[in-house]
Amino acid sequence: MNTPIPLQQLPQKNIFRPGDVFVLFGELFGRGYANGLVNSARQAGMKIVGITVGRREANNALRPLNEEELATAEQNLGGKIINIPLMAGFDLDAPAGTPNPTEMLGSLTLKSWNEDKLDWDHIAKCQEVGVQRFKDSLAEVMKVLGGMIEPGHNVFFAHTMAGGIPKAKVFLAIANRVYKGRGDRFMSSQTLLDSDLGKLILKNFDEVSANTFEHLIEASAAIRSGMESSGGQVRYTAYGYHGTSILIGDEYVWQTYTNYTQGLAKMRLERIAQAAWSKNIKATVYNCPEIRTNSSDIFAGVELPLIPLLNALKQENGGDWAESQWQACRSLLTDEVTLEDILRKVLDFQTHSTMLPFRDFAAWPMPNSQPQADLTIGTSDEIQKAHKDSKVLITDLLSALVIEATGPLMFHETSDPAGPVLWLNHDIIARQLNTIHI
Ligand SMILES: NC(=O)c1ccc[n+]([C@@H]2O[C@H](COP(=O)([O-])OP(=O)(O)OC[C@H]3O[C@@H](n4cnc5c(N)ncnc54)[C@H](O)[C@@H]3O)[C@@H](O)[C@H]2O)c1
């Protein structure tokens, strides 16, 4: 990708009807992006099917959901869950009787991790075991799924998987500093990426956040040809991240959260969609705005670009409804601070000389720097403190709005997608919201 390709028109088409099947490829969490698509699929009357990543026993063995967990998950999704564990990544996989990567990291210490070397031949074997486990389980999932779809119907596969941070003590401490550290606690993300530890983590991100999309497309080949030969169509979507255009002053400008080490996996995800597209498979990665979810909470400051969505709502003629969102946000702030103060603070942050070099699309994803981390995390912290309740934030309200907008945008565009990689910027998000609410 040399330049972002934005979705510019509100998509109108819908090929999905009652009896068609929507498959969520990842678990559904309360604040997760996938809620938008699931709601649109439900509104279209589609049959909803989910999967599980499974759960780990105390000895790390992977198991399906128990009866109670399954009932809760199915109720939450509003559909049937195929209860075969699809945990991706190889951080806890190894040939029998040998240490897995998380155990290998057990010997690293906070003093020496950036010098410590890993046994890459052994890691390659662990990766092979993990990938094979995932593919074998996925083949089972596809067999079950095949029996749930009537010929001639359309199928919508929505990939939502992202993650891969190994649960090694040493890394959790480092992650806290790389993503949340400032001042004395700052840690350079480049130092992490240059280390063997960092290289291992990038491989695991690739497996979870990117390669699973490729496995999904491959493993559903029989379903795809079966549906296509009986008059149905099959679509694939995935959630990407590659920065977002937001209103900075009067103009929509591309910017990004830094540092997003997972960005390399997200670019791989884009390439997987492009490769599928070149084989006439309709797979689209939608690069979505920064919001606050279970997964993004680790990245301090990721929510800052979300706040100017308030300006976009007005700019795109949101009228009284936009004003009511401003009021709802105002009511969350302490009496000492105005919403205008907060918007000014975010604008100052976005236009600060420290941040400008990070608006370099070609260099994305850039490592952090001490001044950038101090400014990003400091601004995020100050804005959080300006709220009456640090657990009820403007960015919670705005995250829910973005999820609401991405549902119909992705759902309808996917009926006749323009390409394999599309950006959902604040302008189209605001226009979709204004269309829903006015
Ligand atoms: N939150 C953001 O700001 C943002 C922005 C752009 C794109 N996205 C993308 O949206 C998608 C959904 O994320 P979200 O932010 O809504 O958070 P979320 O926590 O709701 O979703 C994360 C998903 O990843 C799955 N997952 C996690 N670890 C896994 C593993 N080891 N194996 C298999 N699946 C695993 C979970 O089951 C869940 O479906 C992700 O691809 C994410 O990268 C998020």
The ligand as an SDF file (V2000), in Angstrom:
LIG
                    3D

 44 48  0  0  0  0  0  0  0  0999 V2000
   -9.4220   -1.4030   18.8930 N   0  0  0  0  0  0  0  0  0  0  0  0
   -8.9030   -0.7170   17.9020 C   0  0  0  0  0  0  0  0  0  0  0  0
   -8.5510    0.4590   18.0380 O   0  0  0  0  0  0  0  0  0  0  0  0
   -8.7860   -1.3690   16.5420 C   0  0  0  0  0  0  0  0  0  0  0  0
   -8.5300   -0.5380   15.4310 C   0  0  0  0  0  0  0  0  0  0  0  0
   -8.4610   -1.1350   14.1630 C   0  0  0  0  0  0  0  0  0  0  0  0
   -8.6110   -2.5010   14.0370 C   0  0  0  0  0  0  0  0  0  0  0  0
   -8.8390   -3.2860   15.1430 N   0  0  0  0  0  0  0  0  0  0  0  0
   -8.9750   -4.7400   14.9520 C   0  0  0  0  0  0  0  0  0  0  0  0
  -10.2980   -5.1480   15.2340 O   0  0  0  0  0  0  0  0  0  0  0  0
  -10.2780   -6.5490   15.5130 C   0  0  0  0  0  0  0  0  0  0  0  0
  -11.0810   -6.7960   16.7700 C   0  0  0  0  0  0  0  0  0  0  0  0
  -10.3750   -6.2230   17.8810 O   0  0  0  0  0  0  0  0  0  0  0  0
  -11.0440   -5.3510   19.0050 P   0  0  0  0  0  0  0  0  0  0  0  0
  -10.1760   -4.1610   19.2320 O   0  0  0  0  0  0  0  0  0  0  0  0
  -12.4710   -5.1600   18.7260 O   0  0  0  0  0  0  0  0  0  0  0  0
  -10.8210   -6.2150   20.3150 O   0  0  0  0  0  0  0  0  0  0  0  0
  -11.4730   -7.5560   20.9030 P   0  0  0  0  0  0  0  0  0  0  0  0
  -10.6480   -7.8310   22.1030 O   0  0  0  0  0  0  0  0  0  0  0  0
  -12.9370   -7.4160   21.0550 O   0  0  0  0  0  0  0  0  0  0  0  0
  -11.2080   -8.6650   19.7860 O   0  0  0  0  0  0  0  0  0  0  0  0
  -10.0140   -9.4090   19.6710 C   0  0  0  0  0  0  0  0  0  0  0  0
  -10.3240  -10.6870   18.9280 C   0  0  0  0  0  0  0  0  0  0  0  0
   -9.1320  -11.4490   18.7980 O   0  0  0  0  0  0  0  0  0  0  0  0
   -9.3900  -12.7960   19.1640 C   0  0  0  0  0  0  0  0  0  0  0  0
   -8.1320  -13.3600   19.6770 N   0  0  0  0  0  0  0  0  0  0  0  0
   -7.2960  -12.8460   20.6140 C   0  0  0  0  0  0  0  0  0  0  0  0
   -6.2390  -13.6700   20.8060 N   0  0  0  0  0  0  0  0  0  0  0  0
   -6.4250  -14.7270   19.9740 C   0  0  0  0  0  0  0  0  0  0  0  0
   -5.6840  -15.9100   19.7050 C   0  0  0  0  0  0  0  0  0  0  0  0
   -4.5300  -16.1980   20.3300 N   0  0  0  0  0  0  0  0  0  0  0  0
   -6.1770  -16.7690   18.7760 N   0  0  0  0  0  0  0  0  0  0  0  0
   -7.3400  -16.5120   18.1250 C   0  0  0  0  0  0  0  0  0  0  0  0
   -8.0680  -15.4050   18.3470 N   0  0  0  0  0  0  0  0  0  0  0  0
   -7.6120  -14.5310   19.2450 C   0  0  0  0  0  0  0  0  0  0  0  0
  -10.4940  -12.6890   20.2080 C   0  0  0  0  0  0  0  0  0  0  0  0
  -11.1960  -13.9190   20.3280 O   0  0  0  0  0  0  0  0  0  0  0  0
  -11.3520  -11.5700   19.6340 C   0  0  0  0  0  0  0  0  0  0  0  0
  -12.2410  -12.0680   18.6640 O   0  0  0  0  0  0  0  0  0  0  0  0
   -8.8090   -6.9440   15.6310 C   0  0  0  0  0  0  0  0  0  0  0  0
   -8.3710   -7.4820   14.4070 O   0  0  0  0  0  0  0  0  0  0  0  0
   -8.1320   -5.6110   15.8620 C   0  0  0  0  0  0  0  0  0  0  0  0
   -6.7650   -5.5930   15.5150 O   0  0  0  0  0  0  0  0  0  0  0  0
   -8.9460   -2.7380   16.3810 C   0  0  0  0  0  0  0  0  0  0  0  0
  1  2  1  0
  2  3  2  0
  2  4  1  0
  4  5  1  0
  4 44  2  0
  5  6  2  0
  6  7  1  0
  7  8  2  0
  8  9  1  0
  8 44  1  0
  9 10  1  0
  9 42  1  0
 10 11  1  0
 11 12  1  0
 11 40  1  0
 12 13  1  0
 13 14  1  0
 14 15  2  0
 14 16  1  0
 14 17  1  0
 17 18  1  0
 18 19  2  0
 18 20  1  0
 18 21  1  0
 21 22  1  0
 22 23  1  0
 23 24  1  0
 23 38  1  0
 24 25  1  0
 25 26  1  0
 25 36  1  0
 26 27  1  0
 26 35  1  0
 27 28  2  0
 28 29  1  0
 29 30  1  0
 29 35  2  0
 30 31  1  0
 30 32  2  0
 32 33  1  0
 33 34  2  0
 34 35  1  0
 36 37  1  0
 36 38  1  0
 38 39  1  0
 40 41  1  0
 40 42  1  0
 42 43  1  0
M  CHG  2   8   1  16  -1
M  END
$$$$
